[in-house]
Amino acid sequence: MESVPASTPTGPDRPPPPGRPPRPQPAGAAGAYTVLAGALMSLVGTTWDVQWHVDVGPDTFFTLPHLVLYSGSAIAGIASLMMVLRATFDQRAGRPADPTVGGSPVRVLGGTFTAPLGYLVAGTGGALFLLYGLLDLWWHSLYGFDAVLNSPPHVALFVSISLTMVGGVIVFSAARAQRWGRIGLILSIPVLMTFTPITIYAFDGLSLPIDPKLAGTVFFAVCFVLMGAITLRRRGMALSIAAVLGILQLFLWWFSPWAAGFYADYVGLPLRDNLRDLPPELPAAIPMFMLAAALVIEALLRLGRGRGWSVRWLPQLTGAAGGVVVSLSMLVQTSMLRGGADGGPMGRPVTSATVMLTDAILGLAFGALAGYLAARFAVLLHLNTSTADQESL
């Protein structure tokens, strides 16, 4: 694969002058939001399926939650394929490649196809998801019921749908000069964040010196929120992303147990006899106090920019502060939802000063790493649009 340089046409196809936003692209908006809709559908199917296993029990591969889950990925993949074919036909017709529609064009299979980078990533994720779905079906045929999240097929599936949403973020960031692109980026980043708790479960069975769930939650939450704020460079972007994440969490909190109970009644299956009054599995893993961390991130970014702080360490400083807030707030969240002194991460008492200090240090370290990478991801998102669109932190 190699990048395709955008041509400089003359006449009616001449691009807008520098400094002006590109002309509206209805097809680009339709493709981007179709990918987002497919990912949302997969998210609904995922949280439904997880709660089904908790409230009802293990089941076969062929269930309604699985149908919703795989249909969403198929929709995102087909939409990505259509946008790749559209870009390919445009290139062969001699029309200039517009990097604001999906990102920079990339030659695939020796130039047989021309794929916008965002749709190439999203489509690859969708194709892998369906491929790993066959692996999941084979896994069920070998071992029967499957009630764990961290089986090899499940981990591969969740990484694949996350890859689809990474492509969605690239697509929307390429169109950030337009309102629909900025709105889509604010919506797509929280959707990507909701899939990360499930992916982190892949490390659940390992004996590690730190809590992998807490470390992963801190890293991904800070990295994605900070990346969005740096990419968009507008006031309130971190708070907007955190607010959308909170709305998603509230919806999934209501939907997950309702859908599991409704479907169980419909197919005539009882709920578990020993069902405990626990919060919904997936929504409870999403940070509940992300708005507080976003407020810290927003304030430090504004303060640093206003006072001219070095861009070499401002992202790390901001990420470290946000990481500490996320880490300590997760202790509070775990205590609220699980209750008792044994409800802390890795079975530790949440009231212990040692635990609080340890987790604060963990949040500091992983938050700083998240800030370092978030700034570089934002630079890549800017470079993906055009070399003339580079911006400083």
TORKOL-4160 file (C-alpha; in steps of 0.2 Angstrom, whole numbers, padded with zeros to 4 digits, m for minus):
393
<pt num="1" X="0000" Y="0000" Z="0000"/>
<pt num="2" X="0006" Y="0017" Z="m0004"/>
<pt num="3" X="m0001" Y="0035" Z="m0002"/>
<pt num="4" X="m0009" Y="0043" Z="m0017"/>
<pt num="5" X="m0004" Y="0062" Z="m0019"/>
<pt num="6" X="m0020" Y="0073" Z="m0021"/>
<pt num="7" X="m0019" Y="0081" Z="m0038"/>
<pt num="8" X="m0021" Y="0100" Z="m0041"/>
<pt num="9" X="m0035" Y="0102" Z="m0054"/>
<pt num="10" X="m0039" Y="0117" Z="m0064"/>
<pt num="11" X="m0056" Y="0124" Z="m0069"/>
<pt num="12" X="m0072" Y="0120" Z="m0060"/>
<pt num="13" X="m0064" Y="0106" Z="m0050"/>
<pt num="14" X="m0051" Y="0118" Z="m0042"/>
<pt num="15" X="m0051" Y="0115" Z="m0023"/>
<pt num="16" X="m0056" Y="0130" Z="m0012"/>
<pt num="17" X="m0043" Y="0143" Z="m0008"/>
<pt num="18" X="m0032" Y="0140" Z="0008"/>
<pt num="19" X="m0041" Y="0144" Z="0024"/>
<pt num="20" X="m0058" Y="0141" Z="0018"/>
<pt num="21" X="m0067" Y="0125" Z="0023"/>
<pt num="22" X="m0070" Y="0112" Z="0009"/>
<pt num="23" X="m0086" Y="0111" Z="0000"/>
<pt num="24" X="m0100" Y="0100" Z="0008"/>
<pt num="25" X="m0098" Y="0081" Z="0004"/>
<pt num="26" X="m0115" Y="0073" Z="0007"/>
<pt num="27" X="m0109" Y="0056" Z="0002"/>
<pt num="28" X="m0094" Y="0058" Z="0014"/>
<pt num="29" X="m0106" Y="0062" Z="0028"/>
<pt num="30" X="m0118" Y="0048" Z="0024"/>
<pt num="31" X="m0103" Y="0035" Z="0023"/>
<pt num="32" X="m0096" Y="0041" Z="0040"/>
<pt num="33" X="m0112" Y="0041" Z="0049"/>
<pt num="34" X="m0117" Y="0024" Z="0042"/>
<pt num="35" X="m0100" Y="0017" Z="0049"/>
<pt num="36" X="m0105" Y="0025" Z="0066"/>
<pt num="37" X="m0122" Y="0018" Z="0066"/>
<pt num="38" X="m0115" Y="0001" Z="0063"/>
<pt num="39" X="m0103" Y="0002" Z="0077"/>
<pt num="40" X="m0117" Y="0008" Z="0089"/>
<pt num="41" X="m0128" Y="m0007" Z="0083"/>
<pt num="42" X="m0113" Y="m0018" Z="0088"/>
<pt num="43" X="m0111" Y="m0009" Z="0104"/>
<pt num="44" X="m0130" Y="m0012" Z="0108"/>
<pt num="45" X="m0128" Y="m0031" Z="0103"/>
<pt num="46" X="m0112" Y="m0032" Z="0114"/>
<pt num="47" X="m0119" Y="m0025" Z="0130"/>
<pt num="48" X="m0135" Y="m0035" Z="0127"/>
<pt num="49" X="m0125" Y="m0051" Z="0125"/>
<pt num="50" X="m0114" Y="m0048" Z="0140"/>
<pt num="51" X="m0129" Y="m0045" Z="0151"/>
<pt num="52" X="m0138" Y="m0060" Z="0144"/>
<pt num="53" X="m0124" Y="m0071" Z="0150"/>
<pt num="54" X="m0125" Y="m0063" Z="0167"/>
<pt num="55" X="m0144" Y="m0063" Z="0170"/>
<pt num="56" X="m0149" Y="m0079" Z="0160"/>
<pt num="57" X="m0134" Y="m0090" Z="0157"/>
<pt num="58" X="m0123" Y="m0097" Z="0143"/>
<pt num="59" X="m0132" Y="m0100" Z="0127"/>
<pt num="60" X="m0128" Y="m0105" Z="0109"/>
<pt num="61" X="m0120" Y="m0095" Z="0095"/>
<pt num="62" X="m0137" Y="m0091" Z="0087"/>
<pt num="63" X="m0145" Y="m0078" Z="0098"/>
<pt num="64" X="m0154" Y="m0062" Z="0094"/>
<pt num="65" X="m0140" Y="m0052" Z="0103"/>
<pt num="66" X="m0127" Y="m0060" Z="0092"/>
<pt num="67" X="m0137" Y="m0056" Z="0077"/>
<pt num="68" X="m0138" Y="m0037" Z="0082"/>
<pt num="69" X="m0119" Y="m0038" Z="0086"/>
<pt num="70" X="m0114" Y="m0045" Z="0069"/>
<pt num="71" X="m0126" Y="m0035" Z="0059"/>
<pt num="72" X="m0119" Y="m0019" Z="0065"/>
<pt num="73" X="m0102" Y="m0024" Z="0060"/>
<pt num="74" X="m0108" Y="m0030" Z="0043"/>
<pt num="75" X="m0116" Y="m0013" Z="0041"/>
<pt num="76" X="m0100" Y="m0003" Z="0045"/>
<pt num="77" X="m0090" Y="m0015" Z="0034"/>
<pt num="78" X="m0101" Y="m0013" Z="0019"/>
<pt num="79" X="m0102" Y="0006" Z="0021"/>
<pt num="80" X="m0083" Y="0006" Z="0021"/>
<pt num="81" X="m0082" Y="m0005" Z="0006"/>
<pt num="82" X="m0094" Y="0007" Z="m0004"/>
<pt num="83" X="m0084" Y="0022" Z="0001"/>
<pt num="84" X="m0068" Y="0013" Z="m0005"/>
<pt num="85" X="m0076" Y="0009" Z="m0022"/>
<pt num="86" X="m0082" Y="0027" Z="m0024"/>
<pt num="87" X="m0064" Y="0033" Z="m0021"/>
<pt num="88" X="m0058" Y="0020" Z="m0033"/>
<pt num="89" X="m0070" Y="0025" Z="m0047"/>
<pt num="90" X="m0066" Y="0044" Z="m0044"/>
<pt num="91" X="m0047" Y="0040" Z="m0046"/>
<pt num="92" X="m0050" Y="0030" Z="m0062"/>
<pt num="93" X="m0061" Y="0044" Z="m0069"/>
<pt num="94" X="m0047" Y="0057" Z="m0066"/>
<pt num="95" X="m0056" Y="0066" Z="m0052"/>
<pt num="96" X="m0045" Y="0073" Z="m0038"/>
<pt num="97" X="m0044" Y="0064" Z="m0022"/>
<pt num="98" X="m0052" Y="0073" Z="m0008"/>
<pt num="99" X="m0043" Y="0069" Z="0009"/>
<pt num="100" X="m0057" Y="0077" Z="0019"/>
<pt num="101" X="m0068" Y="0062" Z="0014"/>
<pt num="102" X="m0061" Y="0047" Z="0024"/>
<pt num="103" X="m0043" Y="0054" Z="0025"/>
<pt num="104" X="m0028" Y="0052" Z="0013"/>
<pt num="105" X="m0030" Y="0040" Z="m0001"/>
<pt num="106" X="m0020" Y="0024" Z="m0001"/>
<pt num="107" X="m0017" Y="0012" Z="m0015"/>
<pt num="108" X="m0022" Y="m0006" Z="m0011"/>
<pt num="109" X="m0017" Y="m0022" Z="m0020"/>
<pt num="110" X="m0005" Y="m0013" Z="m0032"/>
<pt num="111" X="m0017" Y="0001" Z="m0036"/>
<pt num="112" X="m0032" Y="m0010" Z="m0040"/>
<pt num="113" X="m0041" Y="0000" Z="m0027"/>
<pt num="114" X="m0039" Y="0017" Z="m0020"/>
<pt num="115" X="m0045" Y="0018" Z="m0002"/>
<pt num="116" X="m0047" Y="0033" Z="0010"/>
<pt num="117" X="m0037" Y="0028" Z="0025"/>
<pt num="118" X="m0051" Y="0029" Z="0038"/>
<pt num="119" X="m0062" Y="0018" Z="0027"/>
<pt num="120" X="m0048" Y="0006" Z="0024"/>
<pt num="121" X="m0046" Y="0004" Z="0043"/>
<pt num="122" X="m0064" Y="0003" Z="0047"/>
<pt num="123" X="m0067" Y="m0010" Z="0033"/>
<pt num="124" X="m0053" Y="m0020" Z="0038"/>
<pt num="125" X="m0060" Y="m0021" Z="0056"/>
<pt num="126" X="m0077" Y="m0026" Z="0049"/>
<pt num="127" X="m0070" Y="m0039" Z="0039"/>
<pt num="128" X="m0060" Y="m0046" Z="0053"/>
<pt num="129" X="m0075" Y="m0046" Z="0064"/>
<pt num="130" X="m0085" Y="m0057" Z="0053"/>
<pt num="131" X="m0070" Y="m0068" Z="0050"/>
<pt num="132" X="m0067" Y="m0070" Z="0069"/>
<pt num="133" X="m0086" Y="m0073" Z="0070"/>
<pt num="134" X="m0083" Y="m0089" Z="0061"/>
<pt num="135" X="m0069" Y="m0093" Z="0074"/>
<pt num="136" X="m0082" Y="m0090" Z="0088"/>
<pt num="137" X="m0094" Y="m0102" Z="0079"/>
<pt num="138" X="m0081" Y="m0115" Z="0078"/>
<pt num="139" X="m0076" Y="m0112" Z="0096"/>
<pt num="140" X="m0094" Y="m0115" Z="0101"/>
<pt num="141" X="m0095" Y="m0131" Z="0091"/>
<pt num="142" X="m0080" Y="m0137" Z="0100"/>
<pt num="143" X="m0084" Y="m0132" Z="0118"/>
<pt num="144" X="m0102" Y="m0129" Z="0118"/>
<pt num="145" X="m0109" Y="m0115" Z="0129"/>
<pt num="146" X="m0097" Y="m0100" Z="0131"/>
<pt num="147" X="m0100" Y="m0089" Z="0145"/>
<pt num="148" X="m0083" Y="m0080" Z="0147"/>
<pt num="149" X="m0078" Y="m0063" Z="0139"/>
<pt num="150" X="m0059" Y="m0067" Z="0138"/>
<pt num="151" X="m0060" Y="m0082" Z="0126"/>
<pt num="152" X="m0048" Y="m0080" Z="0111"/>
<pt num="153" X="m0063" Y="m0078" Z="0099"/>
<pt num="154" X="m0071" Y="m0064" Z="0110"/>
<pt num="155" X="m0055" Y="m0055" Z="0112"/>
<pt num="156" X="m0052" Y="m0055" Z="0093"/>
<pt num="157" X="m0069" Y="m0049" Z="0090"/>
<pt num="158" X="m0068" Y="m0035" Z="0102"/>
<pt num="159" X="m0051" Y="m0029" Z="0095"/>
<pt num="160" X="m0059" Y="m0030" Z="0078"/>
<pt num="161" X="m0074" Y="m0019" Z="0082"/>
<pt num="162" X="m0062" Y="m0007" Z="0091"/>
<pt num="163" X="m0052" Y="m0006" Z="0074"/>
<pt num="164" X="m0068" Y="m0002" Z="0065"/>
<pt num="165" X="m0071" Y="0013" Z="0077"/>
<pt num="166" X="m0053" Y="0019" Z="0075"/>
<pt num="167" X="m0057" Y="0020" Z="0057"/>
<pt num="168" X="m0072" Y="0030" Z="0061"/>
<pt num="169" X="m0062" Y="0042" Z="0071"/>
<pt num="170" X="m0050" Y="0044" Z="0057"/>
<pt num="171" X="m0065" Y="0047" Z="0045"/>
<pt num="172" X="m0073" Y="0061" Z="0055"/>
<pt num="173" X="m0056" Y="0069" Z="0060"/>
<pt num="174" X="m0053" Y="0071" Z="0041"/>
<pt num="175" X="m0069" Y="0081" Z="0040"/>
<pt num="176" X="m0067" Y="0091" Z="0056"/>
<pt num="177" X="m0067" Y="0108" Z="0046"/>
<pt num="178" X="m0086" Y="0104" Z="0043"/>
<pt num="179" X="m0099" Y="0104" Z="0057"/>
<pt num="180" X="m0104" Y="0086" Z="0053"/>
<pt num="181" X="m0086" Y="0080" Z="0055"/>
<pt num="182" X="m0084" Y="0089" Z="0072"/>
<pt num="183" X="m0100" Y="0082" Z="0078"/>
<pt num="184" X="m0096" Y="0064" Z="0072"/>
<pt num="185" X="m0079" Y="0065" Z="0080"/>
<pt num="186" X="m0087" Y="0070" Z="0097"/>
<pt num="187" X="m0099" Y="0055" Z="0095"/>
<pt num="188" X="m0087" Y="0042" Z="0088"/>
<pt num="189" X="m0073" Y="0044" Z="0102"/>
<pt num="190" X="m0085" Y="0039" Z="0116"/>
<pt num="191" X="m0091" Y="0024" Z="0106"/>
<pt num="192" X="m0073" Y="0018" Z="0104"/>
<pt num="193" X="m0071" Y="0021" Z="0123"/>
<pt num="194" X="m0085" Y="0010" Z="0127"/>
<pt num="195" X="m0077" Y="m0005" Z="0119"/>
<pt num="196" X="m0061" Y="m0004" Z="0128"/>
<pt num="197" X="m0067" Y="m0011" Z="0145"/>
<pt num="198" X="m0071" Y="m0027" Z="0136"/>
<pt num="199" X="m0054" Y="m0028" Z="0127"/>
<pt num="200" X="m0045" Y="m0026" Z="0144"/>
<pt num="201" X="m0053" Y="m0042" Z="0150"/>
<pt num="202" X="m0040" Y="m0051" Z="0139"/>
<pt num="203" X="m0028" Y="m0048" Z="0153"/>
<pt num="204" X="m0040" Y="m0053" Z="0167"/>
<pt num="205" X="m0032" Y="m0071" Z="0169"/>
<pt num="206" X="m0014" Y="m0065" Z="0170"/>
<pt num="207" X="m0004" Y="m0063" Z="0186"/>
<pt num="208" X="0002" Y="m0045" Z="0185"/>
<pt num="209" X="0009" Y="m0033" Z="0198"/>
<pt num="210" X="m0004" Y="m0020" Z="0194"/>
<pt num="211" X="m0022" Y="m0021" Z="0190"/>
<pt num="212" X="m0024" Y="m0022" Z="0171"/>
<pt num="213" X="m0042" Y="m0016" Z="0171"/>
<pt num="214" X="m0038" Y="0000" Z="0181"/>
<pt num="215" X="m0022" Y="0003" Z="0171"/>
<pt num="216" X="m0031" Y="0000" Z="0154"/>
<pt num="217" X="m0046" Y="0011" Z="0159"/>
<pt num="218" X="m0035" Y="0025" Z="0164"/>
<pt num="219" X="m0024" Y="0024" Z="0148"/>
<pt num="220" X="m0038" Y="0023" Z="0136"/>
<pt num="221" X="m0050" Y="0036" Z="0144"/>
<pt num="222" X="m0037" Y="0049" Z="0146"/>
<pt num="223" X="m0029" Y="0045" Z="0129"/>
<pt num="224" X="m0045" Y="0046" Z="0119"/>
<pt num="225" X="m0052" Y="0062" Z="0127"/>
<pt num="226" X="m0036" Y="0071" Z="0126"/>
<pt num="227" X="m0033" Y="0066" Z="0108"/>
<pt num="228" X="m0050" Y="0073" Z="0103"/>
<pt num="229" X="m0047" Y="0089" Z="0113"/>
<pt num="230" X="m0030" Y="0092" Z="0104"/>
<pt num="231" X="m0037" Y="0087" Z="0087"/>
<pt num="232" X="m0052" Y="0099" Z="0087"/>
<pt num="233" X="m0043" Y="0113" Z="0097"/>
<pt num="234" X="m0060" Y="0120" Z="0102"/>
<pt num="235" X="m0065" Y="0125" Z="0120"/>
<pt num="236" X="m0076" Y="0112" Z="0128"/>
<pt num="237" X="m0071" Y="0097" Z="0117"/>
<pt num="238" X="m0065" Y="0086" Z="0131"/>
<pt num="239" X="m0081" Y="0090" Z="0141"/>
<pt num="240" X="m0092" Y="0087" Z="0126"/>
<pt num="241" X="m0084" Y="0070" Z="0123"/>
<pt num="242" X="m0085" Y="0065" Z="0142"/>
<pt num="243" X="m0104" Y="0071" Z="0142"/>
<pt num="244" X="m0108" Y="0060" Z="0127"/>
<pt num="245" X="m0099" Y="0045" Z="0136"/>
<pt num="246" X="m0110" Y="0048" Z="0151"/>
<pt num="247" X="m0126" Y="0048" Z="0140"/>
<pt num="248" X="m0120" Y="0032" Z="0132"/>
<pt num="249" X="m0117" Y="0024" Z="0149"/>
<pt num="250" X="m0134" Y="0030" Z="0156"/>
<pt num="251" X="m0143" Y="0022" Z="0140"/>
<pt num="252" X="m0134" Y="0006" Z="0141"/>
<pt num="253" X="m0137" Y="0005" Z="0160"/>
<pt num="254" X="m0155" Y="0005" Z="0157"/>
<pt num="255" X="m0155" Y="m0005" Z="0141"/>
<pt num="256" X="m0144" Y="m0020" Z="0146"/>
<pt num="257" X="m0155" Y="m0028" Z="0160"/>
<pt num="258" X="m0171" Y="m0023" Z="0151"/>
<pt num="259" X="m0166" Y="m0031" Z="0135"/>
<pt num="260" X="m0160" Y="m0047" Z="0143"/>
<pt num="261" X="m0176" Y="m0049" Z="0153"/>
<pt num="262" X="m0187" Y="m0045" Z="0138"/>
<pt num="263" X="m0178" Y="m0057" Z="0127"/>
<pt num="264" X="m0179" Y="m0071" Z="0141"/>
<pt num="265" X="m0198" Y="m0069" Z="0143"/>
<pt num="266" X="m0200" Y="m0069" Z="0124"/>
<pt num="267" X="m0190" Y="m0086" Z="0122"/>
<pt num="268" X="m0197" Y="m0093" Z="0138"/>
<pt num="269" X="m0181" Y="m0094" Z="0148"/>
<pt num="270" X="m0180" Y="m0090" Z="0166"/>
<pt num="271" X="m0168" Y="m0078" Z="0174"/>
<pt num="272" X="m0154" Y="m0086" Z="0186"/>
<pt num="273" X="m0161" Y="m0092" Z="0202"/>
<pt num="274" X="m0146" Y="m0084" Z="0211"/>
<pt num="275" X="m0146" Y="m0068" Z="0202"/>
<pt num="276" X="m0139" Y="m0054" Z="0213"/>
<pt num="277" X="m0143" Y="m0036" Z="0213"/>
<pt num="278" X="m0127" Y="m0030" Z="0204"/>
<pt num="279" X="m0125" Y="m0016" Z="0191"/>
<pt num="280" X="m0125" Y="m0020" Z="0173"/>
<pt num="281" X="m0109" Y="m0028" Z="0168"/>
<pt num="282" X="m0103" Y="m0017" Z="0153"/>
<pt num="283" X="m0110" Y="0000" Z="0158"/>
<pt num="284" X="m0103" Y="m0002" Z="0176"/>
<pt num="285" X="m0085" Y="m0004" Z="0169"/>
<pt num="286" X="m0086" Y="0013" Z="0160"/>
<pt num="287" X="m0079" Y="0028" Z="0170"/>
<pt num="288" X="m0094" Y="0037" Z="0179"/>
<pt num="289" X="m0084" Y="0052" Z="0183"/>
<pt num="290" X="m0076" Y="0056" Z="0167"/>
<pt num="291" X="m0083" Y="0073" Z="0167"/>
<pt num="292" X="m0072" Y="0077" Z="0182"/>
<pt num="293" X="m0056" Y="0071" Z="0173"/>
<pt num="294" X="m0062" Y="0080" Z="0157"/>
<pt num="295" X="m0063" Y="0096" Z="0167"/>
<pt num="296" X="m0045" Y="0095" Z="0173"/>
<pt num="297" X="m0039" Y="0091" Z="0155"/>
<pt num="298" X="m0049" Y="0106" Z="0148"/>
<pt num="299" X="m0042" Y="0118" Z="0162"/>
<pt num="300" X="m0024" Y="0112" Z="0160"/>
<pt num="301" X="m0024" Y="0113" Z="0141"/>
<pt num="302" X="m0032" Y="0131" Z="0142"/>
<pt num="303" X="m0020" Y="0136" Z="0155"/>
<pt num="304" X="m0005" Y="0129" Z="0146"/>
<pt num="305" X="m0009" Y="0137" Z="0129"/>
<pt num="306" X="m0013" Y="0154" Z="0137"/>
<pt num="307" X="0003" Y="0155" Z="0146"/>
<pt num="308" X="0014" Y="0147" Z="0132"/>
<pt num="309" X="0019" Y="0131" Z="0140"/>
<pt num="310" X="0030" Y="0120" Z="0130"/>
<pt num="311" X="0020" Y="0108" Z="0119"/>
<pt num="312" X="0034" Y="0095" Z="0123"/>
<pt num="313" X="0027" Y="0091" Z="0140"/>
<pt num="314" X="0010" Y="0099" Z="0141"/>
<pt num="315" X="0001" Y="0083" Z="0135"/>
<pt num="316" X="0010" Y="0073" Z="0147"/>
<pt num="317" X="0006" Y="0085" Z="0162"/>
<pt num="318" X="m0012" Y="0086" Z="0157"/>
<pt num="319" X="m0013" Y="0067" Z="0154"/>
<pt num="320" X="m0005" Y="0063" Z="0171"/>
<pt num="321" X="m0017" Y="0075" Z="0180"/>
<pt num="322" X="m0032" Y="0067" Z="0171"/>
<pt num="323" X="m0025" Y="0050" Z="0175"/>
<pt num="324" X="m0025" Y="0053" Z="0193"/>
<pt num="325" X="m0043" Y="0059" Z="0193"/>
<pt num="326" X="m0048" Y="0044" Z="0183"/>
<pt num="327" X="m0039" Y="0031" Z="0194"/>
<pt num="328" X="m0045" Y="0038" Z="0211"/>
<pt num="329" X="m0063" Y="0040" Z="0204"/>
<pt num="330" X="m0063" Y="0022" Z="0199"/>
<pt num="331" X="m0060" Y="0018" Z="0217"/>
<pt num="332" X="m0075" Y="0028" Z="0222"/>
<pt num="333" X="m0085" Y="0020" Z="0208"/>
<pt num="334" X="m0080" Y="0002" Z="0213"/>
<pt num="335" X="m0085" Y="0006" Z="0231"/>
<pt num="336" X="m0102" Y="0013" Z="0226"/>
<pt num="337" X="m0106" Y="m0001" Z="0214"/>
<pt num="338" X="m0099" Y="m0016" Z="0223"/>
<pt num="339" X="m0099" Y="m0010" Z="0241"/>
<pt num="340" X="m0089" Y="m0016" Z="0256"/>
<pt num="341" X="m0071" Y="m0015" Z="0260"/>
<pt num="342" X="m0067" Y="m0030" Z="0248"/>
<pt num="343" X="m0074" Y="m0021" Z="0233"/>
<pt num="344" X="m0058" Y="m0012" Z="0227"/>
<pt num="345" X="m0048" Y="m0017" Z="0212"/>
<pt num="346" X="m0039" Y="m0034" Z="0214"/>
<pt num="347" X="m0049" Y="m0037" Z="0230"/>
<pt num="348" X="m0040" Y="m0023" Z="0240"/>
<pt num="349" X="m0050" Y="m0012" Z="0253"/>
<pt num="350" X="m0054" Y="0004" Z="0244"/>
<pt num="351" X="m0052" Y="0013" Z="0261"/>
<pt num="352" X="m0034" Y="0009" Z="0262"/>
<pt num="353" X="m0022" Y="0024" Z="0261"/>
<pt num="354" X="m0009" Y="0012" Z="0253"/>
<pt num="355" X="m0021" Y="0007" Z="0239"/>
<pt num="356" X="m0026" Y="0025" Z="0236"/>
<pt num="357" X="m0007" Y="0030" Z="0234"/>
<pt num="358" X="m0003" Y="0015" Z="0223"/>
<pt num="359" X="m0018" Y="0019" Z="0212"/>
<pt num="360" X="m0013" Y="0037" Z="0211"/>
<pt num="361" X="0004" Y="0033" Z="0205"/>
<pt num="362" X="m0003" Y="0021" Z="0193"/>
<pt num="363" X="m0014" Y="0034" Z="0186"/>
<pt num="364" X="0000" Y="0047" Z="0185"/>
<pt num="365" X="0011" Y="0035" Z="0175"/>
<pt num="366" X="m0002" Y="0028" Z="0163"/>
<pt num="367" X="m0010" Y="0045" Z="0161"/>
<pt num="368" X="0007" Y="0053" Z="0157"/>
<pt num="369" X="0009" Y="0039" Z="0144"/>
<pt num="370" X="m0008" Y="0042" Z="0137"/>
<pt num="371" X="m0005" Y="0061" Z="0136"/>
<pt num="372" X="0011" Y="0057" Z="0126"/>
<pt num="373" X="0003" Y="0046" Z="0114"/>
<pt num="374" X="m0013" Y="0057" Z="0112"/>
<pt num="375" X="m0003" Y="0071" Z="0106"/>
<pt num="376" X="0006" Y="0061" Z="0093"/>
<pt num="377" X="m0011" Y="0052" Z="0088"/>
<pt num="378" X="m0018" Y="0070" Z="0085"/>
<pt num="379" X="m0003" Y="0075" Z="0074"/>
<pt num="380" X="m0006" Y="0059" Z="0064"/>
<pt num="381" X="m0025" Y="0064" Z="0062"/>
<pt num="382" X="m0020" Y="0081" Z="0056"/>
<pt num="383" X="m0007" Y="0075" Z="0044"/>
<pt num="384" X="m0019" Y="0062" Z="0037"/>
<pt num="385" X="m0030" Y="0077" Z="0030"/>
<pt num="386" X="m0017" Y="0086" Z="0021"/>
<pt num="387" X="0001" Y="0093" Z="0024"/>
<pt num="388" X="m0006" Y="0111" Z="0023"/>
<pt num="389" X="m0018" Y="0107" Z="0038"/>
<pt num="390" X="m0004" Y="0104" Z="0052"/>
<pt num="391" X="m0008" Y="0113" Z="0068"/>
<pt num="392" X="0002" Y="0115" Z="0084"/>
<pt num="393" X="m0005" Y="0109" Z="0101"/>
